[in-house]
Amino acid sequence: MNRTKIAESARAGTKPITLALQGGGAHGAFAWGVIDRLLEDGRIAIEGVSATSAGAMNAAVLAYGLQLGGPARARTALYDFWRDIAHAAQYTSPFRKLPWETLLQNGDTLEYSPLYLMTDLMLRVFSPYQFNPLNINPLRDALERHVNFEALRAACPIHLYLCATNVESGKVRVFSGNEVTAQAVLASACLPFLFQAVEIDGEHYWDGGYMGNPAIFPLIYHCGTRDVVIVHINPIVRRGVPKTAAEIMNRINEVSFNSSLMRELRAIAFVTSLIRGGKVDPANMKEMLIHSIRSDETMTALGVSSKFNADWTFLCYLRDAGRARAEAWLQENYEALGARSSVDIRKEFL
């Protein structure tokens, strides 16, 4: 499906939306589940996606699947991609032999396991330039097996925006159009403690989560629909004060990786108040309709170590949690699409 066909399908009875996909390592499988349920529904047409890190991987695979054969093919493409990630982890993950089914059932985390503590210590002492001098990144192979980026650039069926952070300037970089490559996806997902900075055209990039997780503004500027559905990976609310070093670091990461999104939502709320108050001409400003699919309960029950867990059982657990949350959201909020925001920005995010 190309963009014209998506617009035609929207006019034929489906509602167009854009997606904003956060990053969060293996927790991106939750977003996979959300996307899978939205594609399955049949009443929604995805006009554009802005995404970061694991969200950028989901977005690239989604777009290529849509190009190959619409929603059904996109669902298959996402399944195959995550299955491949799990397969690769059987040989590379330090957590591959742990009893994940038992751990999930008991609600246990691994922050205090000798294996996790040893890995965490190594990442604090050695940089990826030292422990991975050849700059080997298994994600590249998985991406290139599942996405023909040359074909995708030639006829991308949706607006696609991938966010990365410029290491030297500290600015957000949004890759789109002919800039969408495997290298751009890897830049968006480049955690600086795990991977060497990704070089593109002489500039170096780290994970986009630091400056845009994800960026909303490309969807405002370049997409026709006003409806933005944000798929959250990093919990907004985590009850209780963290006490251990691992808990403190995890919460710091959650807050910092949500900060750019919170700032954009504050700006959207401000513009909305100006429009509704008659202080600006609606012809010159677009009132955005914001929707939010999240499960803080699911994510806060997981430890930071689980972001590196690509065990298939765990990924399927998150996928199913995402599907369930998307199902509930559709039942509660489908009628809001095109009419109003289904989330109170000021109450939830400001």
C-alpha positions as CSV (number, residue, x, y, z in Angstrom):
1,M,0.0,0.0,0.0
2,N,1.3,3.5,-0.9
3,R,0.3,6.7,0.9
4,T,-2.4,7.4,-1.6
5,K,-4.0,4.0,-1.0
6,I,-3.9,4.5,2.7
7,A,-5.7,7.8,2.3
8,E,-8.3,6.2,0.0
9,S,-8.8,3.4,2.6
10,A,-9.3,6.0,5.3
11,R,-12.0,7.7,3.2
12,A,-13.6,4.3,2.6
13,G,-14.4,3.8,6.2
14,T,-11.2,3.4,8.3
15,K,-9.8,6.1,10.5
16,P,-6.3,7.4,9.9
17,I,-3.8,7.8,12.8
18,T,-0.1,8.3,13.3
19,L,1.9,6.3,15.8
20,A,4.6,7.6,18.2
21,L,6.7,4.6,19.3
22,Q,9.0,4.8,22.3
23,G,12.2,2.8,22.7
24,G,13.2,0.5,25.5
25,G,15.2,-2.5,24.4
26,A,13.4,-5.8,24.5
27,H,10.4,-4.0,26.1
28,G,9.7,-2.9,22.5
29,A,7.9,-6.2,22.2
30,F,5.1,-4.6,24.1
31,A,4.7,-2.1,21.2
32,W,4.9,-5.0,18.7
33,G,1.8,-6.3,20.4
34,V,0.0,-3.0,20.3
35,I,0.8,-2.6,16.6
36,D,-0.3,-6.2,15.9
37,R,-3.7,-5.6,17.5
38,L,-4.2,-2.2,15.7
39,L,-3.3,-3.8,12.3
40,E,-5.7,-6.7,13.0
41,D,-8.6,-4.5,13.9
42,G,-9.2,-3.3,10.3
43,R,-10.7,0.0,11.2
44,I,-7.5,2.0,11.3
45,A,-5.1,3.2,8.7
46,I,-1.6,4.2,9.7
47,E,-0.5,7.4,8.0
48,G,2.8,7.9,9.6
49,V,5.1,6.7,12.4
50,S,7.7,8.6,14.5
51,A,9.9,6.2,16.4
52,T,13.0,5.8,18.5
53,S,15.4,2.9,19.3
54,A,13.4,-0.4,19.5
55,G,10.4,1.7,18.3
56,A,12.5,2.6,15.2
57,M,13.0,-1.1,14.5
58,N,9.3,-1.8,14.9
59,A,8.6,1.1,12.6
60,A,11.0,0.0,9.8
61,V,9.7,-3.6,9.8
62,L,6.1,-2.3,9.9
63,A,6.6,0.0,7.0
64,Y,8.3,-2.7,4.9
65,G,5.6,-5.2,5.7
66,L,2.9,-2.7,4.7
67,Q,4.8,-2.2,1.4
68,L,4.9,-5.9,0.7
69,G,1.3,-6.7,1.4
70,G,-0.7,-4.4,3.7
71,P,-1.6,-5.0,7.3
72,A,-1.6,-8.8,7.2
73,R,1.9,-8.9,5.7
74,A,3.1,-6.3,8.2
75,R,1.9,-8.5,11.1
76,T,3.8,-11.4,9.7
77,A,6.9,-9.3,9.2
78,L,6.9,-8.1,12.8
79,Y,6.4,-11.6,14.1
80,D,9.3,-12.9,12.0
81,F,11.6,-10.0,13.0
82,W,11.1,-10.6,16.8
83,R,11.4,-14.3,16.4
84,D,14.7,-13.8,14.7
85,I,15.8,-11.5,17.5
86,A,15.0,-14.2,20.0
87,H,16.8,-16.8,17.9
88,A,20.0,-14.7,17.8
89,A,19.8,-14.2,21.5
90,Q,20.0,-17.9,22.1
91,Y,23.7,-17.6,21.2
92,T,24.6,-14.0,22.3
93,S,22.5,-13.1,25.3
94,P,24.1,-13.6,28.8
95,F,20.6,-14.3,30.1
96,R,19.7,-17.1,27.6
97,K,19.8,-20.0,30.0
98,L,17.8,-18.5,32.8
99,P,14.3,-19.9,33.6
100,W,12.2,-17.0,32.2
101,E,8.8,-18.7,32.5
102,T,9.4,-19.3,36.2
103,L,10.7,-15.8,36.7
104,L,7.7,-14.2,35.0
105,Q,5.2,-16.3,37.0
106,N,6.9,-15.3,40.3
107,G,7.4,-11.7,39.4
108,D,11.1,-11.9,40.1
109,T,13.8,-9.7,38.6
110,L,17.5,-10.3,38.1
111,E,19.0,-7.1,39.4
112,Y,20.8,-9.0,42.2
113,S,21.9,-12.1,40.2
114,P,25.7,-12.6,39.9
115,L,25.3,-12.7,36.1
116,Y,23.6,-9.4,35.8
117,L,25.8,-7.7,38.3
118,M,28.9,-8.9,36.5
119,T,27.6,-7.7,33.1
120,D,26.5,-4.3,34.6
121,L,30.0,-3.9,36.2
122,M,31.7,-4.6,32.9
123,L,29.6,-2.0,31.1
124,R,30.6,0.6,33.8
125,V,34.3,-0.1,33.5
126,F,34.8,-0.8,29.8
127,S,33.4,1.2,26.9
128,P,32.2,-0.5,23.7
129,Y,35.3,0.8,22.0
130,Q,37.2,-1.5,24.4
131,F,35.1,-4.6,24.8
132,N,33.8,-4.5,21.1
133,P,36.7,-3.0,19.1
134,L,35.3,-4.6,15.8
135,N,32.0,-2.8,16.4
136,I,29.9,-6.0,15.9
137,N,26.2,-5.3,16.1
138,P,23.9,-8.4,15.7
139,L,20.9,-6.1,15.3
140,R,22.3,-5.0,11.8
141,D,22.0,-8.5,10.4
142,A,18.5,-9.0,11.8
143,L,17.4,-5.7,10.3
144,E,18.8,-6.3,6.9
145,R,17.3,-9.8,6.8
146,H,13.8,-8.4,7.3
147,V,13.9,-5.0,5.6
148,N,15.0,-4.2,2.1
149,F,15.8,-0.6,2.8
150,E,16.5,0.3,-0.8
151,A,13.0,-0.9,-1.8
152,L,11.5,0.9,1.3
153,R,13.1,4.2,0.4
154,A,11.8,3.9,-3.2
155,A,8.2,3.5,-2.2
156,C,7.6,3.8,1.5
157,P,3.9,3.4,2.2
158,I,3.8,5.7,5.2
159,H,5.5,8.7,6.5
160,L,8.4,7.4,8.5
161,Y,10.6,9.3,11.0
162,L,13.4,7.8,13.0
163,C,14.9,9.8,15.9
164,A,18.6,9.8,17.0
165,T,20.7,12.1,19.2
166,N,23.7,13.9,17.7
167,V,26.6,13.1,20.0
168,E,28.5,16.4,19.5
169,S,25.7,18.9,19.2
170,G,23.2,17.2,21.5
171,K,20.4,17.9,19.0
172,V,17.7,15.5,17.9
173,R,18.1,14.2,14.3
174,V,15.1,12.9,12.5
175,F,15.8,10.6,9.6
176,S,13.1,10.4,6.9
177,G,12.6,9.7,3.2
178,N,15.9,8.8,1.5
179,E,17.7,9.0,4.8
180,V,15.9,5.8,6.1
181,T,18.6,3.2,6.1
182,A,19.7,0.3,8.4
183,Q,22.4,2.7,9.7
184,A,19.8,5.3,10.6
185,V,17.8,2.6,12.6
186,L,21.0,1.5,14.4
187,A,21.8,5.2,15.2
188,S,18.3,5.5,16.7
189,A,19.0,2.4,18.8
190,C,22.6,3.1,19.8
191,L,22.9,2.8,23.5
192,P,26.3,4.4,24.2
193,F,27.3,1.9,26.9
194,L,26.7,-1.0,24.5
195,F,27.6,0.2,21.0
196,Q,30.0,2.6,19.4
197,A,28.4,5.8,18.2
198,V,26.9,5.3,14.7
199,E,28.5,7.5,12.0
200,I,26.3,8.9,9.2
201,D,27.7,11.5,6.8
202,G,30.5,12.5,9.2
203,E,28.2,12.9,12.2
204,H,28.0,10.6,15.1
205,Y,24.7,9.5,16.8
206,W,23.5,7.8,20.0
207,D,20.1,6.5,21.0
208,G,17.3,8.9,20.1
209,G,15.7,8.5,23.5
210,Y,17.8,11.2,25.0
211,M,16.3,13.9,22.8
212,G,13.2,12.5,21.3
213,N,11.5,9.4,22.7
214,P,9.9,9.8,20.2
215,A,9.6,13.2,18.5
216,I,6.0,14.2,17.9
217,F,6.7,17.3,15.8
218,P,7.3,15.5,12.5
219,L,3.8,14.0,12.7
220,I,2.4,17.5,13.4
221,Y,4.2,19.1,10.5
222,H,4.0,16.4,7.8
223,C,0.9,14.2,8.3
224,G,-2.7,15.1,7.5
225,T,-4.4,13.4,10.4
226,R,-4.5,15.1,13.8
227,D,-4.7,11.8,15.8
228,V,-1.4,10.8,17.4
229,V,-1.4,7.5,19.2
230,I,1.6,7.3,21.6
231,V,2.7,3.8,22.5
232,H,4.6,4.1,25.8
233,I,7.4,1.7,26.8
234,N,8.9,3.7,29.7
235,P,6.5,4.0,32.6
236,I,5.4,7.5,33.5
237,V,4.5,6.6,37.1
238,R,6.5,4.3,39.4
239,R,5.3,4.3,42.9
240,G,7.8,4.3,45.8
241,V,11.2,5.8,46.2
242,P,14.0,3.7,44.7
243,K,16.6,2.7,47.3
244,T,19.2,0.4,45.6
245,A,21.8,1.7,43.1
246,A,20.1,-0.4,40.3
247,E,16.6,1.0,41.2
248,I,17.9,4.5,41.3
249,M,19.6,4.2,37.9
250,N,16.6,2.6,36.4
251,R,14.3,5.4,37.5
252,I,16.7,8.1,36.4
253,N,16.7,6.4,32.9
254,E,12.9,6.3,32.9
255,V,12.5,9.9,33.8
256,S,15.2,11.1,31.3
257,F,13.8,9.0,28.5
258,N,10.3,10.4,29.1
259,S,11.4,14.1,29.5
260,S,11.5,15.1,25.8
261,L,8.1,13.6,25.2
262,M,6.7,15.4,28.3
263,R,8.1,18.7,26.9
264,E,6.4,18.2,23.6
265,L,3.1,17.3,25.2
266,R,3.3,20.5,27.3
267,A,3.7,22.5,24.1
268,I,0.8,20.7,22.5
269,A,-1.4,21.4,25.5
270,F,-0.4,25.1,25.4
271,V,-1.3,25.4,21.7
272,T,-4.5,23.6,22.2
273,S,-5.5,26.1,25.0
274,L,-4.6,29.0,22.6
275,I,-6.8,27.6,19.9
276,R,-9.8,26.8,22.2
277,G,-9.4,30.2,23.8
278,G,-9.7,32.0,20.5
279,K,-6.2,33.5,20.8
280,V,-4.9,32.1,17.6
281,D,-6.5,31.4,14.2
282,P,-7.2,27.7,13.9
283,A,-6.3,28.0,10.2
284,N,-2.7,28.7,11.2
285,M,-2.5,26.2,14.0
286,K,-3.5,22.5,14.1
287,E,-5.2,21.2,17.2
288,M,-3.7,17.7,17.8
289,L,-5.7,14.9,19.2
290,I,-3.6,12.9,21.5
291,H,-4.1,9.2,22.5
292,S,-2.0,7.1,24.8
293,I,-1.6,3.3,25.0
294,R,0.5,2.3,28.0
295,S,0.6,-0.2,30.8
296,D,2.7,1.2,33.7
297,E,1.6,-1.8,35.8
298,T,3.3,-4.2,33.3
299,M,6.5,-2.2,32.9
300,T,7.0,-1.3,36.6
301,A,6.8,-5.0,37.4
302,L,9.9,-5.6,35.3
303,G,13.5,-4.9,36.3
304,V,16.0,-3.0,34.2
305,S,17.8,-6.2,33.3
306,S,14.7,-7.4,31.4
307,K,15.4,-4.7,28.7
308,F,18.2,-6.9,27.6
309,N,16.2,-10.1,27.7
310,A,15.3,-11.4,24.2
311,D,14.1,-14.8,25.3
312,W,11.1,-15.8,23.1
313,T,8.9,-16.6,26.1
314,F,9.5,-13.1,27.5
315,L,9.0,-11.3,24.2
316,C,5.7,-13.2,23.7
317,Y,4.6,-12.2,27.2
318,L,5.2,-8.5,26.4
319,R,3.5,-8.9,23.0
320,D,0.4,-10.4,24.6
321,A,0.4,-7.6,27.2
322,G,0.6,-5.0,24.4
323,R,-2.2,-6.7,22.4
324,A,-4.4,-6.8,25.5
325,R,-3.8,-3.1,26.3
326,A,-4.5,-2.2,22.7
327,E,-7.7,-4.2,22.7
328,A,-8.9,-2.4,25.8
329,W,-7.9,1.0,24.3
330,L,-9.9,0.3,21.1
331,Q,-13.0,-0.7,23.0
332,E,-12.8,2.5,25.1
333,N,-11.5,5.1,22.7
334,Y,-12.0,4.1,19.0
335,E,-14.9,6.6,18.7
336,A,-12.6,9.4,20.0
337,L,-10.4,9.1,16.9
338,G,-11.0,12.1,14.7
339,A,-13.2,13.8,17.3
340,R,-11.2,14.4,20.5
341,S,-8.2,13.5,22.5
342,S,-8.7,10.4,24.6
343,V,-6.2,11.3,27.2
344,D,-6.1,14.4,29.5
345,I,-2.6,15.7,28.8
346,R,-2.5,18.1,31.7
347,K,-3.7,15.4,34.2
348,E,-1.5,12.6,32.9
349,F,1.7,14.2,31.8
350,L,2.1,17.8,33.1
